[in-house]
Amino acid sequence: MDNSATGNTQTDFLEKMRRQFDFGPYPRIPIEKTPRDNPNELFIHNLVTPYYLRYQRVETHEGKLILDAGCGTGYKALILAEANPGAKVVGIDISPKSIELAQQRLDFHGFSDRVEFHVVAIEDLPQLELQFDYINCDEVLYFFDDIAQGLAALRSVLKPEGIIRANLHNALQRAVFFRAQELFGLMGLMEEGAEELAIPVVIETMKALKKGVDLKQRSWKSIYEQEGQDPREALLANHLLQGDKGYRIADVFDGLERAGLNFLSMTNWRHWVVEDLFEEPDNLPSYLAMGLAASSPQDQLTIYELLNPKHRLLDFWGAQPLALEPRPSITEWSLADWQTARVWLHPQLRTEKLRSVAVRAIEERRPLVISEYLSLPTLSPVPVDNSAVALLLALWDEPLAFTELVERWRTLRPVNWVTMEPISPEAAGQAVAEILTNLEVFLYVLVEKGE
């Protein structure tokens, strides 16, 4: 293979992408918009979340170095800065215009001292001479001819315990936009410098189609045609997106393996549970239930994508391959295991808004539906009994030892409500362990086991 020819092709492609994103910087989010009231976004971008999934420990933000690879206009860099107090964020992008807007955004929100931006391609990351604790690569990886190449470039600047978040367009969910891109390519609208002409032509063409035409039904929104609306971002990110490609779950695992990385989890892992697709999750068809029990994580995710390809992105975390001692799930812990544990409330639940709601729930003696305030980890409501809410309130300012929570429980529930006998330390411990286990599965609480 002629490596110089390959290099020239890649250089030409990057230049084409740079021009597109200089023309239409992405995302086009108002500079004043803040993610502070979006706990779901902060939950994904808080490095505490994937580090806990990987290492079963609560990681500190202080001194961490985070990379936003392909930062665009900086909204995700802003989320990363908000979600990780004490960490420094470095953003890179190939579009100088996007970098300019990203710097303006972070300056506006007061993060100038914790961020820096560079016009650098992912392949050239080693030029920065930095190693990162966490890397966010959002809506970028699918532009590579080989996703393993992009992942390997990211891994080259990742610390040994570091974690990467990346995503790919879902080939099954996004097929209609690939059809649109092929159509408008045949019409000459995907050519270099054609963006200004292409957008009104796409609108005119789609508007003129009958309502029942499949491409219009599945890919078009009437808002694109309305006066006063600017559809450029949506069209350039979908119908006219240069270099767009779709992938399957198998591609995620293959790309990670070839890049020398391990699959950690889907970022919205509770939204990829096959059992949740059935009317009776605890009573699956017997043949399927046996197969799922013996299936690998890759096969389980593949079954889900074939049954319900609703996710636009295959959004995942990958990690450096390390020899980690297997740790039993807390569902398998004995009460003796719990005695050494320390418990945190997830940082994205420690908001004044939720605290005030929790206090009202206690005062009014009603459950707190915690999933209304952090819904990403679950598809179902998660009500918390008001006595258990009192335990959560105790965690608002600092983590507590499990034994401290047990003592609080004995104060809250001093007697067995059936026998009216004083509750024993063992019974209180079992009750608190059950409450924490039910919350930890969604990472509402984080539990570290002592040595």
C-alpha distance (Angstrom), angle and dihedral (degrees) to the residues before:
residue distance angle dihedral
M1 . . .
D2 3.79 . .
N3 3.82 102.0 .
S4 3.79 92.3 -169.2
A5 3.81 89.9 56.7
T6 3.80 90.5 49.2
G7 3.79 90.3 49.0
N8 3.78 91.5 50.1
T9 3.81 90.8 50.1
Q10 3.80 91.2 51.6
T11 3.81 91.4 46.4
D12 3.81 90.6 50.9
F13 3.80 90.8 49.5
L14 3.80 93.2 49.5
E15 3.79 90.3 49.8
K16 3.81 89.8 50.7
M17 3.81 90.8 50.6
R18 3.80 91.7 46.2
R19 3.79 90.7 54.6
Q20 3.81 92.2 48.3
F21 3.81 93.4 51.3
D22 3.80 92.8 42.3
F23 3.81 86.3 54.7
G24 3.81 93.9 44.6
P25 3.83 110.6 17.8
Y26 3.82 111.9 -154.4
P27 2.94 134.4 -105.9
R28 3.81 100.1 25.3
I29 3.80 95.2 -154.9
P30 3.83 118.7 151.3
I31 3.79 111.0 -100.0
E32 3.81 92.6 -125.3
K33 3.83 94.8 55.6
T34 3.81 112.2 113.3
P35 3.83 129.1 -161.3
R36 3.81 92.7 -150.1
D37 3.80 92.4 107.1
N38 3.81 94.5 46.1
P39 3.82 106.1 84.6
N40 3.81 92.4 172.4
E41 3.82 92.3 61.1
L42 3.78 91.8 43.7
F43 3.83 91.1 48.1
I44 3.83 92.1 58.3
H45 3.81 94.3 43.7
N46 3.80 96.6 43.9
L47 3.79 104.3 100.3
V48 3.82 88.1 -146.7
T49 3.83 88.1 76.4
P50 3.84 101.0 58.7
Y51 3.81 93.4 33.3
Y52 3.79 89.3 56.8
L53 3.81 91.3 48.5
R54 3.80 90.0 50.1
Y55 3.79 103.7 37.7
Q56 3.84 105.7 15.8
R57 3.76 90.0 -126.9
V58 3.79 134.5 108.4
E59 3.78 107.9 -113.1
T60 3.78 123.5 -149.2
H61 3.80 120.1 -126.4
E62 3.77 94.8 -148.7
G63 3.80 113.2 114.8
K64 3.80 95.1 -0.4
L65 3.81 119.8 142.8
I66 3.81 116.4 -142.4
L67 3.80 127.7 -169.5
D68 3.80 123.4 -152.8
A69 3.81 100.8 -162.7
G70 3.80 110.6 -160.6
C71 3.80 92.3 10.9
G72 3.81 96.3 176.1
T73 3.79 111.2 -173.1
G74 3.80 91.8 -10.5
Y75 3.79 106.2 -106.2
K76 3.82 93.1 126.7
A77 3.80 89.5 45.3
L78 3.80 86.6 55.0
I79 3.82 90.5 50.8
L80 3.80 90.2 48.9
A81 3.81 91.0 51.1
E82 3.81 92.2 47.9
A83 3.81 94.1 45.5
N84 3.80 96.2 46.7
P85 3.82 110.6 46.7
G86 3.78 111.1 -169.1
A87 3.81 94.1 25.9
K88 3.81 126.4 107.5
V89 3.82 119.5 -129.0
V90 3.81 124.2 -150.0
G91 3.80 116.9 -167.2
I92 3.79 125.8 -163.8
D93 3.79 132.3 -176.3
I94 3.80 138.1 157.7
S95 3.81 92.3 -129.7
P96 3.84 114.1 85.0
K97 3.80 90.1 -164.3
S98 3.81 91.0 54.8
I99 3.80 91.6 48.3
E100 3.80 90.3 51.0
L101 3.82 90.9 53.0
A102 3.82 91.8 44.6
Q103 3.79 91.5 54.7
Q104 3.80 90.5 48.9
R105 3.81 90.5 50.7
L106 3.79 95.8 51.1
D107 3.82 91.5 43.4
F108 3.81 89.4 52.5
H109 3.82 91.3 53.9
G110 3.79 94.0 47.0
F111 3.80 100.7 -108.2
S112 3.81 99.0 118.6
D113 3.80 92.2 119.1
R114 3.81 93.8 52.5
V115 3.81 103.1 44.3
E116 3.76 139.8 57.7
F117 3.79 131.2 -179.3
H118 3.80 133.6 -151.7
V119 3.81 134.9 -174.0
V120 3.80 95.6 -127.5
A121 3.82 135.0 135.2
I122 3.79 118.0 -125.1
E123 3.81 90.1 -115.5
D124 3.81 88.7 59.5
L125 3.82 97.0 50.2
P126 3.85 94.0 115.5
Q127 3.82 86.7 68.7
L128 3.81 88.2 74.2
E129 3.83 90.4 60.8
L130 3.81 91.1 -143.0
Q131 3.81 133.7 129.5
F132 3.79 118.8 -150.2
D133 3.80 134.7 -146.7
Y134 3.80 92.9 -156.6
I135 3.80 132.8 16.2
N136 3.80 125.9 -161.7
C137 3.82 114.8 -164.5
D138 3.78 106.6 175.2
E139 3.82 124.3 -177.6
V140 3.82 93.1 -15.6
L141 3.79 111.9 88.5
Y142 3.80 95.4 74.7
F143 3.81 90.3 65.4
F144 3.81 91.0 69.4
D145 3.80 118.1 95.8
D146 3.81 85.7 -135.9
I147 3.80 116.9 25.2
A148 3.81 90.2 -157.1
Q149 3.81 87.6 64.3
G150 3.80 90.9 56.0
L151 3.80 93.2 44.6
A152 3.81 91.1 48.2
A153 3.80 90.4 52.3
L154 3.79 89.4 52.6
R155 3.80 92.3 45.6
S156 3.82 89.8 53.8
V157 3.83 89.3 68.6
L158 3.82 97.3 36.4
K159 3.80 121.5 108.1
P160 3.83 117.7 -121.7
E161 3.82 92.9 -99.9
G162 3.80 93.2 35.5
I163 3.80 127.3 127.3
I164 3.81 130.9 -146.3
R165 3.78 126.1 -152.5
A166 3.80 114.4 -161.4
N167 3.78 138.6 149.6
L168 3.79 143.6 -156.5
H169 3.76 132.7 -155.0
N170 3.79 111.1 -97.5
A171 3.81 107.7 -115.4
L172 3.81 93.6 -153.9
Q173 3.80 97.2 45.7
R174 3.80 96.5 40.4
A175 3.80 100.7 43.8
V176 3.81 92.9 112.0
F177 3.82 91.9 61.2
F178 3.79 91.9 49.9
R179 3.81 86.4 55.8
A180 3.81 90.0 50.2
Q181 3.81 91.5 49.8
E182 3.81 91.1 50.1
L183 3.81 91.1 48.2
F184 3.79 94.7 50.1
G185 3.79 90.0 43.0
L186 3.82 88.8 58.0
M187 3.80 87.3 50.8
G188 3.81 90.0 55.5
L189 3.79 94.3 -113.0
M190 3.81 96.5 121.8
E191 3.80 93.7 61.4
E192 3.78 122.5 119.1
G193 3.79 111.9 -77.1
A194 3.81 93.8 7.2
E195 3.82 96.7 114.7
E196 3.81 96.7 100.5
L197 3.81 91.5 52.3
A198 3.80 95.3 37.4
I199 3.79 100.2 60.8
P200 3.84 98.3 59.8
V201 3.82 90.5 41.0
V202 3.81 91.7 53.0
I203 3.81 91.0 48.6
E204 3.80 92.2 48.0
T205 3.80 93.0 47.3
M206 3.81 96.3 46.9
K207 3.79 92.6 43.4
A208 3.82 90.8 53.4
L209 3.82 94.1 53.2
K210 3.81 119.4 99.4
K211 3.81 114.9 -101.8
G212 3.79 92.7 -114.3
V213 3.82 95.5 57.4
D214 3.81 107.0 115.9
L215 3.81 97.6 -133.1
K216 3.80 90.9 52.6
Q217 3.80 94.4 44.3
R218 3.77 94.5 51.0
S219 3.81 105.1 33.7
W220 3.78 108.3 28.1
K221 3.81 133.4 84.6
S222 3.77 122.9 -166.7
I223 3.81 89.6 -134.3
Y224 3.82 87.9 73.1
E225 3.82 88.2 68.8
Q226 3.79 99.6 44.6
E227 3.77 122.4 112.9
G228 3.78 114.0 -106.1
Q229 3.80 93.9 22.8
D230 3.80 121.9 117.3
P231 3.82 107.8 -145.5
R232 3.80 95.6 174.6
E233 3.80 96.6 103.9
A234 3.81 94.0 49.0
L235 3.80 94.7 45.5
L236 3.80 96.0 44.0
A237 3.83 89.8 48.5
N238 3.81 93.9 48.3
H239 3.81 125.0 9.8
L240 3.82 94.3 29.4
L241 3.81 102.5 28.5
Q242 3.79 110.7 142.3
G243 3.80 117.3 -133.6
D244 3.81 94.9 5.9
K245 3.81 117.3 164.2
G246 3.78 137.1 173.5
Y247 3.79 130.1 -132.9
R248 3.79 142.5 -170.1
I249 3.80 132.2 -137.3
A250 3.81 89.3 -97.9
D251 3.81 88.9 59.7
V252 3.81 91.0 54.8
F253 3.80 92.8 54.7
D254 3.81 93.4 41.7
G255 3.81 93.1 49.7
L256 3.79 93.1 48.4
E257 3.79 92.7 48.0
R258 3.81 93.9 49.4
A259 3.81 90.0 48.0
G260 3.81 90.7 52.9
L261 3.82 95.0 -110.7
N262 3.79 133.7 125.6
F263 3.79 124.8 -128.6
L264 3.80 109.5 -115.0
S265 3.80 107.7 175.1
M266 3.77 145.5 -52.1
T267 3.80 106.6 -91.2
N268 3.81 90.6 -124.9
W269 3.78 92.4 38.1
R270 3.81 96.4 160.5
H271 3.82 88.8 59.8
W272 3.82 90.6 61.6
V273 3.81 99.1 60.0
V274 3.81 110.9 127.6
E275 3.80 93.2 -155.7
D276 3.81 90.5 61.1
L277 3.82 89.8 65.7
F278 3.81 92.6 66.8
E279 3.80 130.0 81.1
E280 3.81 90.1 -126.3
P281 3.82 108.0 31.5
D282 3.81 91.6 -177.4
N283 3.79 93.1 50.1
L284 3.82 106.4 50.2
P285 3.80 123.0 166.9
S286 3.80 102.8 -77.2
Y287 3.80 97.5 -122.0
L288 3.81 92.0 50.0
A289 3.82 92.4 45.3
M290 3.82 91.6 53.9
G291 3.80 91.5 46.8
L292 3.81 93.8 49.3
A293 3.79 91.9 50.1
A294 3.80 90.1 57.4
S295 3.81 96.9 38.5
S296 3.79 126.7 109.5
P297 3.83 119.4 -121.2
Q298 3.83 88.1 -103.7
D299 3.80 92.7 54.3
Q300 3.80 92.9 46.2
L301 3.80 91.1 51.8
T302 3.81 90.6 46.5
I303 3.80 90.9 52.9
Y304 3.79 88.9 51.8
E305 3.81 94.2 49.7
L306 3.81 91.0 49.9
L307 3.80 92.8 49.3
N308 3.80 98.3 40.2
P309 3.84 116.7 10.7
K310 3.80 94.1 178.0
H311 3.80 100.7 127.9
R312 3.82 112.9 97.5
L313 3.79 90.1 -157.3
L314 3.78 133.3 42.1
D315 3.80 90.6 -140.9
F316 3.80 114.8 -173.6
W317 3.80 148.2 158.8
G318 3.80 122.2 -128.9
A319 3.78 129.0 -173.2
Q320 3.76 142.3 -165.5
P321 3.83 111.8 -88.1
L322 3.79 106.9 -103.8
A323 3.78 131.5 167.6
L324 3.81 98.9 -113.2
E325 3.76 124.3 179.7
P326 3.81 108.7 -116.1
R327 3.79 110.8 -111.6
P328 3.78 123.0 -158.6
S329 3.79 117.8 -117.1
I330 3.80 112.9 -102.2
T331 3.82 86.2 -113.9
E332 3.82 85.0 72.1
W333 3.81 96.6 47.6
S334 3.77 121.3 118.6
L335 3.79 120.5 -137.8
A336 3.81 86.8 -103.3
D337 3.83 89.0 58.9
W338 3.79 90.2 52.3
Q339 3.80 92.8 52.7
T340 3.82 90.8 73.5
A341 3.81 96.0 43.7
R342 3.79 129.6 113.8
V343 3.81 121.4 -154.6
W344 3.83 131.7 -147.7
L345 3.77 131.5 -174.6
H346 3.80 109.1 -128.0
P347 3.83 107.6 -98.1
Q348 3.81 92.6 -122.8
L349 3.80 90.8 61.2
R350 3.78 92.9 54.4
T351 3.80 95.6 91.1
E352 3.78 128.2 130.4
K353 3.79 89.8 -127.1
L354 3.79 93.3 58.5
R355 3.78 92.6 40.8
S356 3.80 91.7 56.4
V357 3.82 90.6 47.7
A358 3.81 90.1 49.1
V359 3.81 91.2 51.7
R360 3.81 90.5 50.8
A361 3.81 90.6 49.5
I362 3.81 89.5 55.2
E363 3.79 93.5 45.4
E364 3.82 92.2 48.1
R365 3.82 92.8 41.5
R366 3.78 94.9 -126.8
P367 3.81 133.1 125.9
L368 3.80 121.8 -91.5
V369 3.81 111.3 -129.0
I370 3.79 93.9 -145.8
S371 3.82 93.8 -177.7
E372 3.81 89.2 69.0
Y373 3.80 87.6 70.1
L374 3.81 100.3 37.8
S375 3.79 108.7 20.1
L376 3.79 104.7 157.4
P377 3.83 98.4 90.5
T378 3.81 94.2 54.8
L379 3.79 143.6 39.7
S380 3.81 94.5 -157.0
P381 3.80 132.9 62.8
V382 3.82 113.5 -92.4
P383 3.81 109.2 -153.0
V384 3.80 116.9 -169.1
D385 3.80 119.7 -155.6
N386 3.81 111.6 -117.9
S387 3.81 91.8 -116.6
A388 3.80 88.9 55.6
V389 3.81 88.9 47.2
A390 3.80 87.5 61.0
L391 3.82 87.8 58.9
L392 3.81 90.3 51.6
L393 3.81 90.7 50.7
A394 3.78 88.5 56.7
L395 3.83 88.2 60.1
W396 3.80 96.0 52.1
D397 3.79 97.6 95.2
E398 3.80 101.6 29.2
P399 3.80 143.5 -6.4
L400 3.79 117.3 -90.5
A401 3.76 135.4 -154.1
F402 3.79 115.3 -104.4
T403 3.80 89.0 -118.7
E404 3.81 90.4 57.6
L405 3.81 90.2 53.0
V406 3.80 90.1 49.8
E407 3.78 90.7 54.3
R408 3.81 90.1 49.8
W409 3.80 89.1 50.7
R410 3.80 91.0 52.8
T411 3.81 87.7 54.1
L412 3.80 91.9 48.4
R413 3.80 94.9 42.7
P414 3.81 105.6 24.0
V415 3.80 95.8 163.9
N416 3.79 138.7 39.8
W417 3.80 103.8 -105.0
V418 3.80 92.0 -142.5
T419 3.81 102.4 44.2
M420 3.83 96.9 23.1
E421 3.81 87.1 -137.4
P422 3.83 118.9 137.9
I423 3.79 109.5 -87.7
S424 3.79 112.5 -109.1
P425 3.80 122.9 -129.8
E426 3.83 88.4 -113.5
A427 3.81 94.0 52.5
A428 3.81 91.1 46.0
G429 3.80 90.0 48.9
Q430 3.80 91.7 51.8
A431 3.81 91.3 49.3
V432 3.81 93.7 50.0
A433 3.81 91.9 44.5
E434 3.81 90.1 53.7
I435 3.82 92.5 49.3
L436 3.81 92.2 49.3
T437 3.82 93.3 45.0
N438 3.80 91.1 54.5
L439 3.81 91.1 50.6
E440 3.81 97.9 40.7
V441 3.81 92.5 61.9
F442 3.82 86.7 69.8
L443 3.83 92.4 37.4
Y444 3.80 90.3 -117.6
V445 3.79 83.5 133.2
L446 3.80 126.0 26.7
V447 3.78 120.0 -147.2
E448 3.79 126.5 -160.9
K449 3.79 118.7 -166.6
G450 3.78 115.5 -140.3
E451 3.77 123.2 -131.6
